[in-house]
Amino acid sequence: MVGSLAFNQIPQFLAPSNCITEPSEHKLLEQASSSSLLPFLRQLSSIEEFKKVHAQYIKLGLDRIPRHAGDLLLACTISDWGSMDYALSIFLTLDEPGTFDFNTLIRGYVKHHEPEAALIMYKEMQERSVAPDNFTFPFALKACAVLPAIREGTQIHGHVAKLGFECDVFVQNSLINLYGKCGEIELASKVFDQLGSYRTVASWSALLAALTRMSFWGECLTLFATMTNEERLRADESSMVSALSSCTHLGAYDLGRSIHCSLLRNTTGLNIIMQTSLIDMYAKCGFLEKGIKIYEKMPEKNAWAYSAIISGLAIYGEGKRALQVFESMLKEGHKPDEAIYVGVLSSCSHAGLLEEGLHCFDRMRFEHRITPNSQHYGCMVDLMARAGKLEEAYKLIMSMPMGPTDTAWRSLLSACKIHGNLELAECACRNLMQLDAQNSGDFIILADMYAKEKRWDDAARIRTEIANKELTQIPGCSAVEVKGRMHIFFSQDKSHPQSEEVNEMLYQMEWQLRFERYTPDTSEVFNDVDGEEKKVLLRGHSQKLAIAFALLNTSKWSTIRIITNIRMSRECHTYTALISRIFGREIVVRDRSRFHCFRNGECTCGEYW
């Protein structure tokens, strides 16, 4: 056997001389000129076998025939066993390499993760005055996208325009992909618009991926709707993954579910990428159990699938279940990577599993030989600080090999607010200022801590500093999806068309809460106002407005799902838990860092968040 072929399958003039009788030279050239040997070459199993066949080519003089020399070059570059060093040695023997030969080498370098070499070969092609074609540019532009190299990419774009390939859809799609991966969304959109009626599904998919990469979630879903509804195009896998990613970040469950249904109708089976995207979408839209069902039915799982389910369990505070999945992954022989350990450590942090988290951190370093990065240290700082180990967390920050990061200091700052350690909070803020990474939220935490201690002058000084530094304060808001549409509420919001009904519902809710002996907890309202005004501020909280709107506009017993951009306060937590019991509703709230699932007056977080 040679590779996976039996001797009788090998072209006769390539078989070893001790197996068959060599044909005459005339017969040999006749057979070589009438058949392509690429399918045979592609079935070889190693570079060693390829070298033996190449030796026979040289012996018989076939390597001097351009078509067969091209087959050799192509097989050596695109096969899994290929070697770019050996391919280059073949290329250098060519007397006058043409466009096909250059394209083959550029393509090979991209495939074998050597984009710089691909661009060097493209430059060599220009210097030799070998004309590029519509296959050259997609490979060269992909190399630019991988690096990323926007300067070289725009130069190649100039060559595209100069040589008249502006209407070639494959070249233009490659340009959209390049600009998207380089963060130049306006240039990607411009190329997309210029394509006009020549656009294909791949064109739409490339722009959708660019929007997703730049976190333009809303724009991505709008474009996806235009593609599928107005243009009547059937979305491909890549565009659906982009749309699902946007649904995940916006919490747009209804649209995500409809994409899932479309996949089930139009495909015979979902691959691992699609299944992993669905797990992530369901988990982050408040349907963890649906994501778990998809995970459990997967015939095979890879690192992305494990990472998605572990991260999903983590944000629900299901730390012990996440650790069980991690252990089953190890038993099945999968090797954990950096991303999976971020999910594992995060799950310990959200669930308050201090000892388990410390054990996993040691296991990552000593058993699996993974060097912790800044994300791992951030998880450990968060775990230790929120568990009350503030001094230990501070020492860990100071020992970070890459130096303290803003994420680590911010985790310590948030924990200082929980545990009331003003001195360490001031230290964290000073270090954030030194890193030039402070944002308005950092100062607001410190100002609130001063206000809680009734240090009004210091609180006012901090808020003045926010204004002087012109730090943007992102207002707290909450969104709820009703009948496929997202409704957004800000605190004290009266702009919604149903504002009057919402306010009336709020009064009804408060009336019902009195029977539960509920009184608003004003301890976290740090404005220097009297008690009654603090209660008014609490009543108009964005999360409460969203709940009231959902109670008015959704069917009885249906689950209410809310997304808020701030960390849930204890007052809102207590309020939401009681409302879930009074109205018999399950309420799922996704705050800045995790999920809270309220059922019958209790939350899955176990009062730890």
Residue pairs with C-beta under 8 A, 6 or more apart in sequence:
1 7
2 10
2 44
2 49
2 53
3 43
3 44
3 45
3 49
4 43
4 45
5 40
5 43
7 15
7 19
7 20
10 40
11 31
11 35
11 37
11 40
12 20
12 23
12 31
13 22
13 23
13 27
13 28
13 31
13 32
13 60
14 37
14 40
14 53
14 56
22 28
23 31
28 60
32 60
32 62
32 65
32 68
33 65
36 67
36 71
37 68
37 71
38 71
38 74
38 75
41 50
41 53
41 71
41 72
41 75
41 79
42 75
42 78
42 79
44 50
44 53
44 75
44 79
44 81
45 81
46 81
47 76
47 81
47 82
47 83
47 86
50 75
50 76
50 79
50 81
50 86
51 86
54 63
54 72
54 90
56 62
57 63
57 68
57 72
62 68
63 69
63 72
63 90
63 93
66 98
69 90
69 93
69 94
69 101
70 100
70 101
70 104
72 90
73 87
73 90
73 91
73 101
73 104
73 105
74 104
75 82
76 82
76 83
76 86
76 87
76 90
76 108
77 84
77 87
77 104
77 105
77 107
77 108
77 111
77 112
78 107
78 108
78 111
82 108
82 111
82 112
84 105
84 108
84 109
84 112
84 114
84 117
87 104
87 105
87 108
88 105
91 97
91 101
91 105
94 101
97 128
97 130
98 130
99 125
99 130
99 131
99 132
99 133
99 135
99 136
102 121
102 122
102 124
102 125
102 130
102 132
102 136
103 133
103 135
103 136
103 139
105 118
105 121
106 118
106 121
106 122
106 125
106 136
106 139
106 140
106 143
107 118
107 135
107 139
109 115
109 117
109 118
109 121
109 143
110 118
110 139
110 142
110 143
110 146
113 146
115 142
115 143
115 144
115 146
115 147
115 149
116 143
116 147
118 139
118 140
118 143
119 140
119 143
119 144
119 149
119 152
122 132
122 136
122 140
122 143
122 156
125 132
125 136
131 163
132 140
132 159
132 163
134 165
134 168
134 170
134 171
137 156
137 159
137 160
137 165
137 168
137 171
137 174
138 170
138 171
138 173
138 174
140 156
141 153
141 156
141 171
141 174
141 175
141 177
141 178
142 174
142 177
142 178
143 149
144 150
144 152
144 153
144 156
144 178
144 182
145 153
145 174
145 177
145 178
145 181
145 182
146 181
148 178
148 181
148 182
150 178
150 179
150 182
150 184
153 175
153 178
153 179
153 182
157 175
160 166
160 171
160 175
165 171
166 172
166 194
167 198
169 195
169 198
169 199
169 200
169 202
169 203
172 191
172 194
172 195
172 198
172 203
173 200
173 202
173 203
173 206
175 188
175 191
176 188
176 191
176 192
176 203
176 206
176 207
176 210
177 206
177 209
177 210
179 185
179 187
179 188
179 191
179 210
180 188
180 206
180 207
180 209
180 210
180 211
180 213
180 214
181 210
181 213
183 213
183 214
185 210
185 211
185 214
185 216
188 206
188 207
188 210
189 207
192 199
192 203
192 206
192 207
195 203
201 227
201 233
201 234
201 235
201 236
201 239
202 236
204 223
204 227
204 231
204 233
204 235
204 239
205 235
205 236
205 238
205 239
205 242
207 223
208 220
208 223
208 224
208 227
208 238
208 239
208 242
208 243
209 238
209 239
209 242
211 217
211 219
211 220
211 223
211 242
211 246
212 220
212 242
212 245
212 246
215 249
217 245
217 246
217 249
217 250
218 246
218 250
220 242
220 243
220 245
220 246
221 243
221 246
221 247
221 250
221 252
221 255
224 235
224 239
224 242
224 243
224 246
227 233
227 235
227 239
228 234
228 235
234 266
235 243
235 262
237 271
237 273
237 274
240 259
240 262
240 263
240 274
240 277
241 273
241 274
241 277
243 255
243 259
244 256
244 259
244 277
244 278
244 280
244 281
245 277
245 280
245 281
246 252
247 253
247 255
247 256
247 259
247 281
247 285
248 256
248 277
248 280
248 281
248 284
248 285
249 284
250 479
250 486
250 563
251 284
251 285
251 286
251 479
251 481
251 486
251 561
251 563
251 590
252 285
252 481
252 486
253 285
253 286
253 287
253 481
253 561
254 481
254 483
254 484
255 484
256 278
256 281
256 282
256 285
260 278
260 281
263 270
263 274
264 270
270 278
272 298
272 300
272 301
272 302
272 304
272 305
273 304
275 294
275 295
275 298
275 305
276 302
276 304
276 305
276 308
278 291
278 294
279 291
279 292
279 294
279 295
279 305
279 308
279 309
279 312
280 291
280 308
280 311
280 312
281 291
282 288
282 290
282 291
282 294
282 312
283 291
283 308
283 309
283 311
283 312
283 313
283 315
283 316
284 312
284 315
284 590
285 561
286 559
286 561
286 588
286 590
286 595
286 597
288 312
288 313
288 316
288 318
288 595
291 308
291 309
291 312
292 309
292 312
295 301
295 305
295 308
295 309
298 305
301 329
301 332
301 334
302 334
303 334
303 336
303 337
303 339
303 340
306 325
306 326
306 329
306 334
306 336
306 340
307 337
307 339
307 340
307 343
309 325
310 322
310 325
310 326
310 340
310 343
310 344
310 347
311 342
311 343
311 346
311 347
313 319
313 321
313 322
313 325
313 347
314 322
314 343
314 344
314 346
314 347
314 349
314 350
314 594
315 346
315 350
315 590
315 593
315 594
315 595
316 350
316 594
316 595
316 597
316 604
317 350
317 351
317 594
317 595
317 604
317 605
317 606
317 608
317 609
318 347
318 351
318 604
319 347
319 348
319 350
319 351
319 352
319 353
319 356
320 351
320 353
322 343
322 344
322 347
322 351
323 344
323 347
323 348
323 353
323 356
323 360
326 336
326 340
326 344
329 336
329 340
330 336
335 368
336 344
336 364
336 368
336 370
337 370
338 370
338 373
338 375
338 376
341 360
341 364
341 368
341 370
341 376
342 375
342 376
342 379
344 360
345 357
345 360
345 361
345 364
345 376
345 379
345 380
345 383
346 379
347 353
348 354
348 356
348 357
348 360
348 379
348 383
349 357
349 379
349 380
349 382
349 383
349 386
350 593
350 594
350 609
351 608
352 383
352 386
352 387
352 608
353 383
354 383
354 384
354 387
354 389
357 379
357 380
357 383
358 380
361 372
361 376
361 380
364 370
364 372
364 376
365 371
365 372
372 380
373 402
374 400
374 402
374 405
374 407
374 408
375 407
377 396
377 397
377 400
377 402
377 405
377 408
378 405
378 407
378 408
378 411
380 393
380 396
381 393
381 396
381 397
381 408
381 411
381 412
382 411
382 415
384 390
384 392
384 393
384 396
385 393
385 411
385 412
385 414
385 415
385 416
386 411
386 414
386 415
386 418
388 419
390 412
390 415
390 416
390 419
390 421
390 424
393 411
393 412
393 415
394 412
394 424
394 427
396 408
397 404
397 408
397 409
397 412
398 404
400 408
404 431
404 435
405 435
406 432
406 435
406 437
409 428
409 431
409 432
409 435
410 428
410 432
410 442
412 424
412 428
413 425
413 428
413 429
413 432
413 442
413 445
413 446
414 445
414 567
416 422
416 424
416 425
416 428
416 449
417 425
417 445
417 448
417 449
420 449
420 452
422 449
422 450
422 453
425 445
425 446
425 449
426 446
428 442
429 438
429 442
429 443
429 446
432 438
432 442
438 469
438 471
439 471
439 472
440 466
440 471
440 472
440 473
440 474
441 474
443 462
443 463
443 465
443 466
443 471
444 462
444 463
444 466
444 473
446 462
447 458
447 459
447 462
447 463
447 466
447 526
448 459
448 524
448 526
450 456
450 458
450 459
450 462
451 459
451 526
451 527
451 528
452 523
452 526
456 528
459 526
466 473
474 565
475 490
475 491
476 490
476 491
476 541
476 542
476 564
476 565
476 566
477 488
477 489
477 490
477 491
477 542
477 564
477 565
478 488
478 489
478 542
478 543
478 545
478 546
478 562
478 563
478 564
478 565
479 486
479 487
479 488
479 489
479 546
479 562
479 563
479 564
480 486
480 487
480 489
480 546
480 547
480 549
480 550
480 560
480 561
480 562
480 563
481 487
481 561
482 549
482 550
482 553
482 554
483 553
487 496
487 546
487 549
489 496
489 542
489 545
489 546
489 549
490 542
491 537
491 540
491 541
491 542
491 545
492 537
492 540
493 499
493 540
493 542
493 545
494 503
496 502
496 545
496 549
498 549
498 552
498 553
501 552
502 545
502 548
502 549
502 552
503 548
505 548
505 549
505 551
505 552
506 539
506 544
506 545
506 548
509 544
509 547
509 548
509 551
509 579
509 582
510 539
512 582
512 583
513 575
513 578
513 579
513 582
516 578
516 581
516 582
518 574
518 575
518 578
520 534
520 535
520 538
520 539
520 571
520 575
521 538
521 570
521 571
521 574
522 531
522 534
522 535
522 538
522 571
523 571
524 569
524 570
524 571
525 534
525 537
525 538
527 533
527 534
527 537
529 537
538 544
538 571
541 572
542 564
543 562
543 564
543 568
543 572
543 576
543 589
544 572
544 575
546 562
546 564
547 560
547 562
547 576
547 579
547 587
550 560
550 562
551 560
551 583
551 585
554 560
556 584
557 584
557 585
558 585
559 585
559 586
559 587
559 588
560 585
560 586
560 587
560 588
561 587
561 588
561 589
561 590
562 587
562 588
562 589
562 590
563 589
563 590
564 589
564 590
564 591
564 592
565 592
566 591
566 592
567 591
567 592
567 593
567 609
568 589
568 591
568 596
568 609
573 596
573 603
573 607
573 609
576 587
576 589
576 596
576 598
576 603
577 598
577 601
577 602
577 603
578 601
579 585
579 587
579 598
580 586
580 587
580 598
580 599
580 600
580 601
581 600
581 601
584 600
586 597
586 598
586 599
587 597
587 598
588 595
588 596
588 597
588 598
589 595
589 596
589 598
590 596
594 605
594 609
595 604
596 603
596 604
596 605
596 609
597 603
597 604
